[in-house]
Amino acid sequence: MDKYMDTPSQKNPVQKNATMGILAYIGPLVIVSYLTAKDDQFVKFHIKQGLVLLVIEVAVWLLGTALMPLWLVFNLVNLAVLVLSILGIVNVVQGQEKKLPLIGDFARYFTF
C-alpha cells in the first residue's frame, strides 16, 4: 500500500476553503466567496476584510474620476490596497485569522 496516498477525509478544513479565502481579497470576487462559503467562520473573517478593501477600491475609483488632480494620492491608496490584499492572501494560505493593518478593525461593521 502506498503511504503517500491522501484520502479526502484527511484534508484540513482550512486548506479546503483556502481558495474561497483567497478570492475574498480579489476585488469583486469577494461575492463568490460570500455566496459559497459564508457559513465557514475562517472564510467569513476574510470576507469581511475583503469587503472593506472593496469599499476602499470603489471609493477611490469614484473619487479618482471626479478629482483628477489628485491622481497621485489615489494611486498611492490603490498601491496600499494591493499590498493589504497580498498580506491577506498570505494570511489565508498560512491558515491565520490576523487583522490587516489600518483596516482590520473596520471589518467588524459587516454583520452577516
Secondary structure, DSSP 8 states (H G I E B T S, - for coil): --TT---GGGS-HHHHTHHHHHHTTSGGGHHHHHHHHTTSHHHHHHHHHHHHHHHHHHHHHHHHHH-GGGHHHHHHHHHHHHHHHHHHHHHHHTT-----TTTGGGGGG---
